[in-house]
């Protein structure tokens, strides 16, 4: 671990970021450019004291999980993330692990959508980042661990995952999720994380097995989705998507027809933000 270089790298990247880059207000009392230490700590999900000690060359040896959180908070590119890991004395993450690292361009867009349900998911259906309205709409999907991180896996193994959608839409949703996982498995091959998901679901879900054997192919768009929210009731939302250059991550944005009842309910969710997070 190279403490002086790690501290310098963190400081320069913090000072290079502006509040607007991460969706924060600049405020009238900010005298210098760049982010404050407490802002980087909050964006990275750690205490201000922990982050400050790293910049002061007296902090603990950060774990890989802490470094990954810092890379997200500082909006680092993959090359910058690799450099961060090396400075901290860790091996550079494999490409499979990098699926957890949100593309900085995606994060910049997401930061500007604070009043809209939006989230970044990887090709395995794992949610990497959400806006507050998305948490209010869908729940905190980043809290899951293990195979349950994948929405594809939860859909076929956890009955609670289906409660947000009307029963008559379940077959369509099941087929869509299998098609997406089929595409990832075909691309990544045996021995991949996609293969681990497939093997587990084939062993646990007859429904998944039936659909898997049909070789469904995903369509070129995200269809209209109907939700049954426990607080605001039924919503009908359109889902727009933005795919990053290597097709490993997708930004999902949920919108409603202007003036519709669903639009009014989305506005309510955007106001109350994460206060309606489902258990």
NUVONU-976386 format. One record per residue (C-alpha): y, z, x; residue in three letters. Coordinates in nm, 3 decimals. Each point is the difference from the previous one (the first is absolute). Example, Ala and Ser with C-alpha at 12.3 -4.5 7.8 and 13.67 -1.06 7.14 Angstrom:
% residues 2
<site Y="-0.450" Z="0.780" X="1.230" resn="ALA"/>
<site Y="0.344" Z="-0.066" X="0.137" resn="SER"/>
This chain:
% residues 279
<site Y="0.000" Z="0.000" X="0.000" resn="UNK"/>
<site Y="0.334" Z="-0.108" X="0.145" resn="UNK"/>
<site Y="0.236" Z="0.253" X="-0.156" resn="UNK"/>
<site Y="0.329" Z="-0.135" X="0.143" resn="UNK"/>
<site Y="-0.075" Z="-0.360" X="-0.098" resn="UNK"/>
<site Y="-0.135" Z="0.101" X="-0.342" resn="UNK"/>
<site Y="0.316" Z="0.202" X="-0.071" resn="UNK"/>
<site Y="0.224" Z="-0.285" X="0.116" resn="UNK"/>
<site Y="-0.189" Z="-0.257" X="-0.208" resn="UNK"/>
<site Y="0.020" Z="0.211" X="-0.315" resn="UNK"/>
<site Y="0.371" Z="0.062" X="0.052" resn="UNK"/>
<site Y="0.090" Z="-0.365" X="0.060" resn="UNK"/>
<site Y="-0.194" Z="-0.116" X="-0.307" resn="UNK"/>
<site Y="0.155" Z="0.273" X="-0.214" resn="UNK"/>
<site Y="0.350" Z="-0.092" X="0.113" resn="UNK"/>
<site Y="-0.066" Z="-0.369" X="-0.062" resn="UNK"/>
<site Y="-0.082" Z="0.060" X="-0.368" resn="UNK"/>
<site Y="0.281" Z="0.016" X="-0.255" resn="UNK"/>
<site Y="-0.025" Z="0.199" X="-0.325" resn="UNK"/>
<site Y="0.015" Z="-0.325" X="-0.198" resn="UNK"/>
<site Y="-0.307" Z="-0.125" X="0.189" resn="UNK"/>
<site Y="-0.216" Z="0.271" X="-0.156" resn="UNK"/>
<site Y="0.162" Z="0.026" X="-0.343" resn="UNK"/>
<site Y="0.217" Z="0.303" X="0.075" resn="UNK"/>
<site Y="0.371" Z="0.035" X="-0.088" resn="UNK"/>
<site Y="0.234" Z="0.001" X="0.297" resn="UNK"/>
<site Y="0.232" Z="0.266" X="-0.136" resn="UNK"/>
<site Y="0.360" Z="0.065" X="0.096" resn="UNK"/>
<site Y="-0.064" Z="0.271" X="0.259" resn="UNK"/>
<site Y="-0.226" Z="-0.201" X="0.230" resn="UNK"/>
<site Y="0.191" Z="-0.035" X="0.327" resn="UNK"/>
<site Y="-0.251" Z="-0.191" X="0.210" resn="UNK"/>
<site Y="-0.235" Z="-0.288" X="-0.060" resn="UNK"/>
<site Y="-0.373" Z="0.034" X="-0.026" resn="UNK"/>
<site Y="-0.216" Z="0.248" X="-0.186" resn="UNK"/>
<site Y="0.006" Z="0.376" X="0.037" resn="UNK"/>
<site Y="-0.309" Z="0.181" X="0.126" resn="UNK"/>
<site Y="-0.055" Z="0.166" X="-0.335" resn="UNK"/>
<site Y="0.004" Z="-0.341" X="-0.170" resn="UNK"/>
<site Y="-0.267" Z="-0.141" X="0.231" resn="UNK"/>
<site Y="-0.207" Z="0.314" X="-0.051" resn="UNK"/>
<site Y="0.022" Z="-0.036" X="-0.380" resn="UNK"/>
<site Y="-0.089" Z="-0.370" X="0.016" resn="UNK"/>
<site Y="-0.301" Z="0.086" X="0.217" resn="UNK"/>
<site Y="-0.120" Z="0.293" X="-0.212" resn="UNK"/>
<site Y="0.042" Z="0.270" X="0.269" resn="UNK"/>
<site Y="0.229" Z="0.293" X="0.067" resn="UNK"/>
<site Y="0.335" Z="-0.051" X="0.169" resn="UNK"/>
<site Y="-0.098" Z="0.259" X="0.262" resn="UNK"/>
<site Y="-0.317" Z="-0.192" X="0.090" resn="UNK"/>
<site Y="0.184" Z="-0.328" X="0.041" resn="UNK"/>
<site Y="0.292" Z="0.158" X="0.187" resn="UNK"/>
<site Y="-0.233" Z="0.156" X="0.256" resn="UNK"/>
<site Y="-0.152" Z="-0.342" X="0.071" resn="UNK"/>
<site Y="0.346" Z="-0.140" X="0.078" resn="UNK"/>
<site Y="0.073" Z="0.305" X="0.215" resn="UNK"/>
<site Y="-0.314" Z="-0.053" X="0.213" resn="UNK"/>
<site Y="-0.149" Z="0.333" X="-0.104" resn="UNK"/>
<site Y="-0.207" Z="-0.086" X="-0.302" resn="UNK"/>
<site Y="-0.378" Z="0.011" X="-0.042" resn="UNK"/>
<site Y="-0.228" Z="-0.292" X="0.077" resn="UNK"/>
<site Y="0.031" Z="-0.205" X="-0.323" resn="UNK"/>
<site Y="-0.319" Z="-0.110" X="-0.169" resn="UNK"/>
<site Y="-0.073" Z="-0.360" X="-0.096" resn="UNK"/>
<site Y="0.085" Z="0.088" X="-0.361" resn="UNK"/>
<site Y="0.341" Z="0.135" X="0.105" resn="UNK"/>
<site Y="0.068" Z="-0.309" X="0.211" resn="UNK"/>
<site Y="-0.093" Z="-0.228" X="-0.289" resn="UNK"/>
<site Y="0.240" Z="0.196" X="-0.221" resn="UNK"/>
<site Y="0.278" Z="-0.032" X="0.259" resn="UNK"/>
<site Y="-0.064" Z="-0.375" X="0.025" resn="UNK"/>
<site Y="0.046" Z="-0.032" X="-0.376" resn="UNK"/>
<site Y="0.304" Z="0.226" X="-0.009" resn="UNK"/>
<site Y="0.173" Z="-0.187" X="0.283" resn="UNK"/>
<site Y="-0.099" Z="-0.339" X="-0.146" resn="UNK"/>
<site Y="-0.167" Z="-0.106" X="0.327" resn="UNK"/>
<site Y="-0.157" Z="-0.339" X="0.049" resn="UNK"/>
<site Y="-0.367" Z="-0.012" X="0.100" resn="UNK"/>
<site Y="0.095" Z="-0.059" X="0.364" resn="UNK"/>
<site Y="0.235" Z="0.300" X="-0.012" resn="UNK"/>
<site Y="-0.269" Z="0.209" X="-0.165" resn="UNK"/>
<site Y="-0.244" Z="-0.088" X="0.280" resn="UNK"/>
<site Y="0.262" Z="0.104" X="0.256" resn="UNK"/>
<site Y="0.053" Z="0.330" X="-0.183" resn="UNK"/>
<site Y="-0.374" Z="0.074" X="0.013" resn="UNK"/>
<site Y="-0.015" Z="-0.075" X="0.373" resn="UNK"/>
<site Y="0.297" Z="0.225" X="0.077" resn="UNK"/>
<site Y="-0.172" Z="0.283" X="-0.189" resn="UNK"/>
<site Y="-0.321" Z="-0.048" X="0.199" resn="UNK"/>
<site Y="-0.209" Z="-0.155" X="-0.277" resn="UNK"/>
<site Y="-0.197" Z="-0.322" X="-0.003" resn="UNK"/>
<site Y="0.163" Z="-0.286" X="-0.188" resn="UNK"/>
<site Y="-0.140" Z="-0.014" X="-0.357" resn="UNK"/>
<site Y="-0.248" Z="-0.273" X="-0.081" resn="UNK"/>
<site Y="0.106" Z="-0.277" X="-0.236" resn="UNK"/>
<site Y="-0.198" Z="0.160" X="-0.283" resn="UNK"/>
<site Y="0.207" Z="0.317" X="0.034" resn="UNK"/>
<site Y="0.319" Z="-0.204" X="-0.001" resn="UNK"/>
<site Y="-0.066" Z="-0.081" X="-0.366" resn="UNK"/>
<site Y="0.159" Z="0.344" X="-0.057" resn="UNK"/>
<site Y="0.324" Z="-0.102" X="0.169" resn="UNK"/>
<site Y="0.252" Z="-0.142" X="-0.245" resn="UNK"/>
<site Y="0.166" Z="-0.320" X="0.116" resn="UNK"/>
<site Y="0.362" Z="0.096" X="0.089" resn="UNK"/>
<site Y="0.132" Z="-0.289" X="-0.207" resn="UNK"/>
<site Y="-0.194" Z="0.128" X="-0.301" resn="UNK"/>
<site Y="0.141" Z="0.348" X="0.054" resn="UNK"/>
<site Y="0.357" Z="-0.131" X="0.014" resn="UNK"/>
<site Y="-0.050" Z="-0.170" X="-0.335" resn="UNK"/>
<site Y="-0.171" Z="0.304" X="-0.151" resn="UNK"/>
<site Y="0.283" Z="0.227" X="0.117" resn="UNK"/>
<site Y="0.243" Z="-0.202" X="-0.212" resn="UNK"/>
<site Y="-0.206" Z="0.030" X="-0.318" resn="UNK"/>
<site Y="0.058" Z="0.369" X="-0.069" resn="UNK"/>
<site Y="0.048" Z="-0.063" X="-0.375" resn="UNK"/>
<site Y="-0.304" Z="-0.230" X="-0.043" resn="UNK"/>
<site Y="-0.376" Z="0.068" X="-0.011" resn="UNK"/>
<site Y="-0.122" Z="-0.165" X="0.320" resn="UNK"/>
<site Y="-0.263" Z="0.068" X="0.262" resn="UNK"/>
<site Y="-0.160" Z="-0.149" X="0.309" resn="UNK"/>
<site Y="-0.379" Z="-0.037" X="-0.003" resn="UNK"/>
<site Y="-0.233" Z="-0.139" X="0.264" resn="UNK"/>
<site Y="-0.281" Z="-0.249" X="-0.052" resn="UNK"/>
<site Y="-0.244" Z="0.282" X="-0.078" resn="UNK"/>
<site Y="0.203" Z="0.128" X="-0.293" resn="UNK"/>
<site Y="0.133" Z="0.300" X="0.192" resn="UNK"/>
<site Y="0.356" Z="0.100" X="-0.092" resn="UNK"/>
<site Y="0.209" Z="0.051" X="0.313" resn="UNK"/>
<site Y="0.343" Z="0.076" X="-0.147" resn="UNK"/>
<site Y="0.155" Z="0.043" X="-0.345" resn="UNK"/>
<site Y="0.344" Z="0.035" X="-0.153" resn="UNK"/>
<site Y="0.066" Z="0.307" X="-0.214" resn="UNK"/>
<site Y="-0.019" Z="-0.203" X="-0.326" resn="UNK"/>
<site Y="-0.337" Z="-0.137" X="0.111" resn="UNK"/>
<site Y="-0.125" Z="0.355" X="0.051" resn="UNK"/>
<site Y="0.132" Z="0.089" X="-0.346" resn="UNK"/>
<site Y="-0.180" Z="-0.301" X="-0.148" resn="UNK"/>
<site Y="-0.329" Z="0.002" X="0.192" resn="UNK"/>
<site Y="-0.024" Z="0.341" X="0.163" resn="UNK"/>
<site Y="0.005" Z="0.066" X="0.375" resn="UNK"/>
<site Y="-0.258" Z="-0.250" X="0.119" resn="UNK"/>
<site Y="0.058" Z="0.084" X="0.366" resn="UNK"/>
<site Y="-0.155" Z="0.345" X="-0.038" resn="UNK"/>
<site Y="-0.361" Z="-0.120" X="-0.009" resn="UNK"/>
<site Y="-0.233" Z="0.020" X="0.299" resn="UNK"/>
<site Y="-0.318" Z="-0.172" X="0.114" resn="UNK"/>
<site Y="-0.135" Z="-0.287" X="-0.207" resn="UNK"/>
<site Y="0.201" Z="0.130" X="-0.296" resn="UNK"/>
<site Y="0.315" Z="-0.132" X="0.168" resn="UNK"/>
<site Y="-0.100" Z="-0.339" X="-0.139" resn="UNK"/>
<site Y="0.100" Z="-0.063" X="-0.361" resn="UNK"/>
<site Y="-0.298" Z="-0.236" X="-0.015" resn="UNK"/>
<site Y="-0.234" Z="0.285" X="0.086" resn="UNK"/>
<site Y="0.163" Z="0.251" X="-0.236" resn="UNK"/>
<site Y="-0.018" Z="-0.244" X="-0.290" resn="UNK"/>
<site Y="-0.380" Z="-0.018" X="0.018" resn="UNK"/>
<site Y="-0.076" Z="0.361" X="0.098" resn="UNK"/>
<site Y="0.264" Z="0.220" X="-0.167" resn="UNK"/>
<site Y="0.039" Z="-0.022" X="-0.382" resn="UNK"/>
<site Y="0.350" Z="0.150" X="0.030" resn="UNK"/>
<site Y="0.115" Z="-0.314" X="0.181" resn="UNK"/>
<site Y="-0.037" Z="-0.199" X="-0.322" resn="UNK"/>
<site Y="0.197" Z="0.230" X="-0.228" resn="UNK"/>
<site Y="0.329" Z="-0.176" X="0.074" resn="UNK"/>
<site Y="-0.123" Z="-0.329" X="-0.150" resn="UNK"/>
<site Y="-0.119" Z="-0.085" X="-0.356" resn="UNK"/>
<site Y="-0.376" Z="-0.022" X="-0.036" resn="UNK"/>
<site Y="0.010" Z="-0.362" X="-0.110" resn="UNK"/>
<site Y="0.157" Z="-0.093" X="0.337" resn="UNK"/>
<site Y="-0.266" Z="0.167" X="0.214" resn="UNK"/>
<site Y="-0.230" Z="-0.301" X="0.033" resn="UNK"/>
<site Y="0.285" Z="-0.224" X="0.115" resn="UNK"/>
<site Y="0.122" Z="0.261" X="0.247" resn="UNK"/>
<site Y="-0.352" Z="0.052" X="0.135" resn="UNK"/>
<site Y="-0.049" Z="-0.370" X="0.060" resn="UNK"/>
<site Y="0.339" Z="-0.029" X="0.173" resn="UNK"/>
<site Y="-0.071" Z="0.289" X="0.236" resn="UNK"/>
<site Y="-0.344" Z="-0.135" X="0.091" resn="UNK"/>
<site Y="0.152" Z="-0.341" X="0.069" resn="UNK"/>
<site Y="0.256" Z="0.151" X="0.236" resn="UNK"/>
<site Y="-0.263" Z="0.204" X="0.184" resn="UNK"/>
<site Y="-0.225" Z="-0.307" X="0.022" resn="UNK"/>
<site Y="0.284" Z="-0.186" X="0.169" resn="UNK"/>
<site Y="0.057" Z="0.283" X="0.251" resn="UNK"/>
<site Y="-0.371" Z="0.030" X="0.074" resn="UNK"/>
<site Y="-0.032" Z="-0.374" X="0.060" resn="UNK"/>
<site Y="0.293" Z="0.010" X="0.241" resn="UNK"/>
<site Y="-0.092" Z="0.318" X="0.189" resn="UNK"/>
<site Y="-0.380" Z="-0.036" X="0.003" resn="UNK"/>
<site Y="-0.280" Z="0.249" X="0.062" resn="UNK"/>
<site Y="0.083" Z="0.318" X="0.182" resn="UNK"/>
<site Y="0.353" Z="0.004" X="-0.143" resn="UNK"/>
<site Y="0.162" Z="0.262" X="-0.220" resn="UNK"/>
<site Y="-0.025" Z="-0.247" X="-0.288" resn="UNK"/>
<site Y="-0.376" Z="-0.015" X="0.057" resn="UNK"/>
<site Y="-0.021" Z="0.380" X="-0.011" resn="UNK"/>
<site Y="0.172" Z="0.000" X="-0.338" resn="UNK"/>
<site Y="-0.226" Z="-0.272" X="-0.133" resn="UNK"/>
<site Y="-0.320" Z="0.169" X="0.118" resn="UNK"/>
<site Y="0.100" Z="0.330" X="-0.158" resn="UNK"/>
<site Y="0.097" Z="-0.159" X="-0.332" resn="UNK"/>
<site Y="-0.319" Z="-0.208" X="-0.015" resn="UNK"/>
<site Y="-0.195" Z="0.324" X="0.035" resn="UNK"/>
<site Y="0.202" Z="0.193" X="-0.257" resn="UNK"/>
<site Y="0.126" Z="-0.236" X="-0.271" resn="UNK"/>
<site Y="-0.219" Z="-0.234" X="-0.210" resn="UNK"/>
<site Y="0.318" Z="-0.155" X="-0.144" resn="UNK"/>
<site Y="0.130" Z="-0.082" X="0.347" resn="UNK"/>
<site Y="-0.340" Z="-0.142" X="0.099" resn="UNK"/>
<site Y="-0.007" Z="-0.227" X="-0.305" resn="UNK"/>
<site Y="0.346" Z="-0.137" X="0.064" resn="UNK"/>
<site Y="-0.055" Z="-0.028" X="0.375" resn="UNK"/>
<site Y="-0.297" Z="-0.227" X="-0.056" resn="UNK"/>
<site Y="0.220" Z="-0.236" X="-0.205" resn="UNK"/>
<site Y="0.226" Z="-0.067" X="0.303" resn="UNK"/>
<site Y="0.333" Z="0.019" X="-0.191" resn="UNK"/>
<site Y="0.302" Z="-0.160" X="0.165" resn="UNK"/>
<site Y="0.351" Z="0.153" X="-0.038" resn="UNK"/>
<site Y="0.267" Z="-0.201" X="-0.175" resn="UNK"/>
<site Y="0.327" Z="-0.099" X="0.161" resn="UNK"/>
<site Y="0.212" Z="0.253" X="-0.187" resn="UNK"/>
<site Y="0.008" Z="0.361" X="-0.115" resn="UNK"/>
<site Y="-0.051" Z="-0.001" X="-0.380" resn="UNK"/>
<site Y="0.190" Z="0.206" X="-0.256" resn="UNK"/>
<site Y="-0.124" Z="0.358" X="0.007" resn="UNK"/>
<site Y="-0.010" Z="0.245" X="-0.288" resn="UNK"/>
<site Y="0.032" Z="0.372" X="0.067" resn="UNK"/>
<site Y="-0.049" Z="0.314" X="-0.206" resn="UNK"/>
<site Y="0.228" Z="0.247" X="0.170" resn="UNK"/>
<site Y="-0.059" Z="0.368" X="-0.092" resn="UNK"/>
<site Y="0.374" Z="0.066" X="-0.037" resn="UNK"/>
<site Y="0.170" Z="-0.319" X="-0.124" resn="UNK"/>
<site Y="-0.291" Z="-0.171" X="-0.175" resn="UNK"/>
<site Y="-0.094" Z="-0.368" X="0.001" resn="UNK"/>
<site Y="0.167" Z="-0.243" X="0.240" resn="UNK"/>
<site Y="-0.048" Z="-0.372" X="0.061" resn="UNK"/>
<site Y="0.110" Z="-0.092" X="0.350" resn="UNK"/>
<site Y="0.015" Z="-0.311" X="0.213" resn="UNK"/>
<site Y="-0.116" Z="0.032" X="0.358" resn="UNK"/>
<site Y="0.176" Z="-0.206" X="0.267" resn="UNK"/>
<site Y="-0.153" Z="-0.015" X="0.347" resn="UNK"/>
<site Y="0.124" Z="-0.065" X="0.351" resn="UNK"/>
<site Y="-0.267" Z="-0.056" X="0.266" resn="UNK"/>
<site Y="0.068" Z="0.060" X="0.370" resn="UNK"/>
<site Y="-0.064" Z="-0.283" X="0.250" resn="UNK"/>
<site Y="-0.355" Z="0.103" X="0.097" resn="UNK"/>
<site Y="-0.096" Z="0.074" X="-0.363" resn="UNK"/>
<site Y="-0.108" Z="0.356" X="0.084" resn="UNK"/>
<site Y="0.265" Z="0.171" X="-0.214" resn="UNK"/>
<site Y="0.162" Z="-0.071" X="-0.335" resn="UNK"/>
<site Y="0.313" Z="0.136" X="-0.161" resn="UNK"/>
<site Y="-0.056" Z="0.053" X="-0.373" resn="UNK"/>
<site Y="0.306" Z="0.024" X="-0.225" resn="UNK"/>
<site Y="-0.035" Z="0.095" X="-0.367" resn="UNK"/>
<site Y="0.263" Z="-0.128" X="-0.243" resn="UNK"/>
<site Y="0.043" Z="-0.029" X="-0.377" resn="UNK"/>
<site Y="0.165" Z="-0.260" X="-0.222" resn="UNK"/>
<site Y="0.373" Z="0.086" X="-0.026" resn="UNK"/>
<site Y="0.086" Z="0.186" X="-0.318" resn="UNK"/>
<site Y="-0.362" Z="0.073" X="-0.088" resn="UNK"/>
<site Y="-0.140" Z="0.343" X="-0.083" resn="UNK"/>
<site Y="-0.189" Z="-0.007" X="0.330" resn="UNK"/>
<site Y="0.327" Z="-0.069" X="0.181" resn="UNK"/>
<site Y="0.155" Z="0.311" X="-0.154" resn="UNK"/>
<site Y="-0.300" Z="0.207" X="0.106" resn="UNK"/>
<site Y="0.022" Z="-0.134" X="0.355" resn="UNK"/>
<site Y="0.365" Z="0.100" X="0.011" resn="UNK"/>
<site Y="-0.102" Z="0.349" X="-0.102" resn="UNK"/>
<site Y="-0.260" Z="0.012" X="0.277" resn="UNK"/>
<site Y="0.256" Z="-0.121" X="0.254" resn="UNK"/>
<site Y="0.228" Z="0.289" X="-0.094" resn="UNK"/>
<site Y="-0.253" Z="0.278" X="0.011" resn="UNK"/>
<site Y="-0.176" Z="-0.146" X="0.305" resn="UNK"/>
<site Y="-0.284" Z="0.210" X="0.131" resn="UNK"/>
<site Y="0.038" Z="0.273" X="-0.262" resn="UNK"/>
<site Y="-0.266" Z="-0.162" X="-0.216" resn="UNK"/>
<site Y="-0.267" Z="-0.022" X="0.270" resn="UNK"/>
<site Y="-0.339" Z="0.020" X="-0.165" resn="UNK"/>
<site Y="-0.252" Z="0.255" X="0.130" resn="UNK"/>
